[in-house]
Amino acid sequence: MIEQKLFVKNLEINYKVFGKRIPFDTTQGKTLLVLHGWGSSSDRWHKIGQALSEKGFYVIIPDMPGFGQSETPKTPWNFNNYVGFVQEFTKILNLKNFSLLGHSFGGAIAVKIAVDSPQKINKLFLVACAYMRRKTVLKKVLAKISKVVRVFSFLPYYLLVRKVFYKFIIKKSDYIYTKGIMKETYLKIISEDLSHHLSFIKVPTIIIWGNKDESTPIENAYFINKKISNSKLIIIPDADHNLNQKAPEILSEKVLENL
């Protein structure tokens, strides 16, 4: 494994590379690009990258802007900003025939790229994909809190009270774990619902899900499978949302079986 840096969208981006790239690989499709989820990084995909590279695959895993060792955007990004980032990243690395794996938030980005640039993608892997971003009371609360809460930041114990609120009242929100400009970015991201894009995907698609996923319910996996023609659904027993960390060997095996 080697770690490299390059500039994309005027941001310094860190990414990991596993294996050796096959020169002029236009037909074999031995390259895999991995997009991690919200709050994650390439570090958490090291075992996957290593396992696949040992089987002859060339694996690229960038730290998405605002995560890992990559630079944080200067202004709040929306979903399309991240899609544009990945498209430029692949252009700079001259990736034209590759498989694309997206986990959670990264899976949502992968969905949009598969619709916009199907000619570049050999196979699409959606792992616990967070494609559904329906408007809920929780999101309305978060949006209002983000505008109001800063007014009271001068009060004693402000940070403690805020953490307690998110931990016990809004338990599953990643908002509390984000900092600075990424808080506004998070609110923009969760406002995007990609359900209507799924039926437009024509790339061979493999859907991988843990049956005990509480972050992206198993019902979402069946919905994707129904919407994407000829897609394949793989359910991993007793696995939760963090398949890359909790079940890296099994996830690697399922990806290899379908590459």
C-alpha positions as CSV (number, residue, x, y, z in Angstrom):
1,M,0.0,0.0,0.0
2,I,1.2,3.5,-0.8
3,E,-0.4,6.8,0.3
4,Q,-0.4,9.8,-2.1
5,K,-1.8,13.3,-2.4
6,L,-3.1,15.4,-5.2
7,F,-5.2,18.5,-5.7
8,V,-8.8,18.2,-6.6
9,K,-11.2,21.1,-6.7
10,N,-8.4,23.2,-5.2
11,L,-8.2,20.9,-2.1
12,E,-5.3,18.7,-1.1
13,I,-6.7,15.1,-1.2
14,N,-5.1,12.1,0.5
15,Y,-5.7,8.7,-1.0
16,K,-4.4,5.1,-0.6
17,V,-3.5,2.8,-3.4
18,F,-3.3,-1.0,-3.1
19,G,-1.7,-3.3,-5.7
20,K,-0.2,-2.4,-9.1
21,R,-2.1,-0.7,-11.8
22,I,-2.3,-2.7,-15.1
23,P,-1.1,-0.4,-18.0
24,F,-3.8,0.4,-20.5
25,D,-6.4,-1.6,-18.6
26,T,-9.4,-0.9,-20.8
27,T,-10.9,-4.3,-21.0
28,Q,-10.0,-6.3,-17.9
29,G,-11.6,-4.0,-15.4
30,K,-9.2,-4.8,-12.6
31,T,-9.4,-1.4,-11.0
32,L,-11.7,-0.7,-8.0
33,L,-12.5,2.8,-6.6
34,V,-13.9,2.8,-3.1
35,L,-15.9,5.7,-1.7
36,H,-16.2,5.6,2.1
37,G,-19.2,6.8,4.2
38,W,-19.8,9.9,6.2
39,G,-17.4,10.4,9.1
40,S,-15.1,7.6,7.8
41,S,-11.8,7.5,5.9
42,S,-9.6,5.3,3.8
43,D,-8.0,4.0,7.0
44,R,-11.1,2.0,7.8
45,W,-11.0,0.3,4.4
46,H,-7.4,-0.9,4.7
47,K,-8.2,-4.5,5.2
48,I,-10.5,-4.5,2.2
49,G,-8.0,-2.8,0.0
50,Q,-5.3,-5.2,1.1
51,A,-7.4,-8.3,0.5
52,L,-8.5,-7.3,-3.0
53,S,-5.0,-6.3,-4.1
54,E,-3.7,-9.7,-3.0
55,K,-6.1,-11.1,-5.7
56,G,-4.6,-9.0,-8.4
57,F,-6.9,-5.9,-8.2
58,Y,-5.8,-2.3,-8.2
59,V,-7.7,-0.5,-5.4
60,I,-7.9,3.2,-4.9
61,I,-9.5,4.7,-1.7
62,P,-9.6,8.5,-1.3
63,D,-10.2,10.3,1.9
64,M,-13.3,12.4,0.9
65,P,-13.0,16.2,1.4
66,G,-13.5,17.0,5.0
67,F,-12.5,13.5,6.2
68,G,-9.3,11.6,7.0
69,Q,-6.2,13.5,5.9
70,S,-7.9,15.3,3.1
71,E,-8.5,19.1,3.2
72,T,-11.9,20.4,4.3
73,P,-13.8,22.6,1.8
74,K,-13.7,26.3,2.4
75,T,-17.5,26.6,2.1
76,P,-20.3,24.1,2.9
77,W,-20.6,21.5,0.1
78,N,-23.8,19.9,-1.1
79,F,-24.3,16.4,-2.6
80,N,-23.5,17.5,-6.2
81,N,-20.2,19.0,-5.0
82,Y,-19.1,15.6,-3.8
83,V,-20.2,14.0,-7.0
84,G,-18.2,16.6,-9.0
85,F,-15.2,15.9,-6.8
86,V,-15.2,12.1,-7.6
87,Q,-15.7,12.8,-11.3
88,E,-12.7,15.1,-11.3
89,F,-10.7,12.7,-9.1
90,T,-11.2,9.9,-11.7
91,K,-10.4,12.2,-14.5
92,I,-7.1,13.2,-13.0
93,L,-6.1,9.6,-12.4
94,N,-7.3,8.7,-15.9
95,L,-9.8,6.0,-14.6
96,K,-12.0,5.0,-17.6
97,N,-12.9,1.4,-17.0
98,F,-13.3,0.6,-13.3
99,S,-15.6,-0.9,-10.7
100,L,-17.1,1.4,-8.2
101,L,-17.9,0.6,-4.6
102,G,-19.7,3.0,-2.4
103,H,-20.6,2.6,1.3
104,S,-23.4,4.5,3.0
105,F,-22.9,8.2,2.0
106,G,-20.3,7.0,-0.5
107,G,-22.9,4.7,-1.9
108,A,-25.3,7.6,-2.6
109,I,-22.5,9.3,-4.5
110,A,-21.8,6.1,-6.5
111,V,-25.5,5.9,-7.5
112,K,-25.4,9.4,-9.1
113,I,-22.0,8.7,-10.8
114,A,-23.4,5.4,-12.2
115,V,-26.3,7.3,-13.7
116,D,-24.2,10.2,-15.1
117,S,-21.2,8.2,-16.3
118,P,-22.2,4.6,-16.9
119,Q,-19.6,4.2,-19.7
120,K,-16.8,4.5,-17.2
121,I,-18.1,1.9,-14.7
122,N,-17.6,-1.9,-15.1
123,K,-19.5,-2.9,-12.0
124,L,-21.3,-1.0,-9.2
125,F,-21.2,-2.2,-5.6
126,L,-23.6,-0.5,-3.2
127,V,-22.8,-1.4,0.4
128,A,-25.4,-0.3,2.9
129,C,-26.1,2.6,0.6
130,A,-27.7,5.7,2.2
131,Y,-29.7,6.7,-0.9
132,M,-32.9,7.6,0.8
133,R,-33.0,11.0,2.4
134,R,-36.7,11.6,3.1
135,K,-37.8,14.7,4.8
136,T,-38.5,13.9,8.5
137,V,-39.2,15.7,11.7
138,L,-35.6,15.0,12.8
139,K,-34.2,16.8,9.8
140,K,-36.4,19.8,10.4
141,V,-35.3,19.9,14.0
142,L,-31.6,19.7,12.9
143,A,-32.1,22.5,10.4
144,K,-33.7,24.8,13.0
145,I,-31.1,23.9,15.7
146,S,-28.2,24.7,13.3
147,K,-29.6,28.3,12.9
148,V,-30.5,28.9,16.5
149,V,-28.0,27.0,18.7
150,R,-25.0,29.3,17.9
151,V,-26.9,32.2,19.5
152,F,-26.5,30.4,22.9
153,S,-22.9,29.3,22.5
154,F,-21.8,31.9,25.1
155,L,-23.8,30.2,27.9
156,P,-22.0,28.0,30.6
157,Y,-22.0,24.3,29.9
158,Y,-23.3,24.9,26.3
159,L,-21.1,22.2,24.7
160,L,-22.1,19.6,27.4
161,V,-25.8,20.3,27.1
162,R,-25.6,20.1,23.3
163,K,-23.8,16.7,23.4
164,V,-26.3,15.3,25.9
165,F,-29.2,16.4,23.7
166,Y,-27.8,14.7,20.6
167,K,-26.7,11.6,22.4
168,F,-30.0,10.8,24.1
169,I,-32.6,12.6,22.0
170,I,-31.2,12.5,18.5
171,K,-29.2,9.3,18.9
172,K,-28.5,8.2,15.4
173,S,-27.5,11.6,14.0
174,D,-23.9,12.2,12.8
175,Y,-24.4,15.9,13.2
176,I,-23.0,16.0,16.7
177,Y,-19.8,14.4,15.5
178,T,-19.1,16.9,12.8
179,K,-17.2,20.2,13.3
180,G,-17.1,23.6,11.8
181,I,-18.2,24.0,8.2
182,M,-18.9,20.3,7.9
183,K,-22.0,20.7,10.1
184,E,-23.6,22.8,7.4
185,T,-22.4,20.4,4.8
186,Y,-24.0,17.5,6.7
187,L,-27.4,19.3,6.7
188,K,-27.1,19.9,2.9
189,I,-26.2,16.2,2.3
190,I,-29.2,14.8,4.3
191,S,-31.6,16.9,2.3
192,E,-30.8,14.9,-0.9
193,D,-33.0,11.9,-1.8
194,L,-31.7,9.7,-4.6
195,S,-34.6,7.2,-4.7
196,H,-35.7,8.5,-8.2
197,H,-32.2,7.9,-9.7
198,L,-32.1,4.1,-9.0
199,S,-34.2,3.0,-11.9
200,F,-31.9,4.8,-14.3
201,I,-28.9,2.6,-13.3
202,K,-28.0,0.2,-16.1
203,V,-24.5,-0.7,-14.8
204,P,-24.3,-4.3,-13.4
205,T,-25.0,-3.8,-9.7
206,I,-24.3,-5.8,-6.6
207,I,-26.1,-4.7,-3.4
208,I,-24.4,-5.8,-0.1
209,W,-26.2,-5.4,3.2
210,G,-26.0,-6.5,6.8
211,N,-29.3,-7.9,8.1
212,K,-28.8,-6.1,11.4
213,D,-28.1,-2.6,9.9
214,E,-29.9,0.0,12.0
215,S,-28.5,3.0,10.1
216,T,-29.8,2.0,6.7
217,P,-32.6,-0.6,7.3
218,I,-32.6,-3.9,5.4
219,E,-35.9,-2.7,3.7
220,N,-33.8,-0.2,1.8
221,A,-31.7,-3.0,0.3
222,Y,-34.8,-4.7,-1.1
223,F,-36.0,-1.4,-2.5
224,I,-32.8,-0.9,-4.4
225,N,-32.8,-4.4,-5.7
226,K,-36.3,-3.9,-7.0
227,K,-35.6,-0.6,-8.6
228,I,-32.3,-1.5,-10.4
229,S,-32.9,-4.0,-13.1
230,N,-31.0,-7.3,-12.9
231,S,-29.2,-6.2,-9.8
232,K,-28.0,-8.8,-7.3
233,L,-28.7,-8.6,-3.6
234,I,-26.4,-10.2,-1.0
235,I,-27.4,-10.2,2.7
236,I,-24.7,-10.8,5.3
237,P,-26.2,-12.5,8.4
238,D,-25.6,-10.9,11.8
239,A,-23.8,-7.9,10.3
240,D,-24.5,-4.3,10.9
241,H,-23.9,-1.0,9.0
242,N,-20.1,-1.1,9.4
243,L,-19.4,-4.1,7.3
244,N,-15.9,-2.8,6.4
245,Q,-14.8,-2.8,10.0
246,K,-17.0,-5.5,11.6
247,A,-16.9,-8.1,8.7
248,P,-14.0,-7.1,6.4
249,E,-13.2,-10.7,5.4
250,I,-16.8,-11.5,4.4
251,L,-17.2,-8.2,2.6
252,S,-14.0,-8.8,0.7
253,E,-15.1,-12.3,-0.2
254,K,-18.4,-11.1,-1.6
255,V,-16.8,-8.3,-3.6
256,L,-14.2,-10.7,-5.1
257,E,-16.9,-13.2,-6.0
258,N,-18.6,-10.6,-8.1
259,L,-15.8,-8.6,-9.6
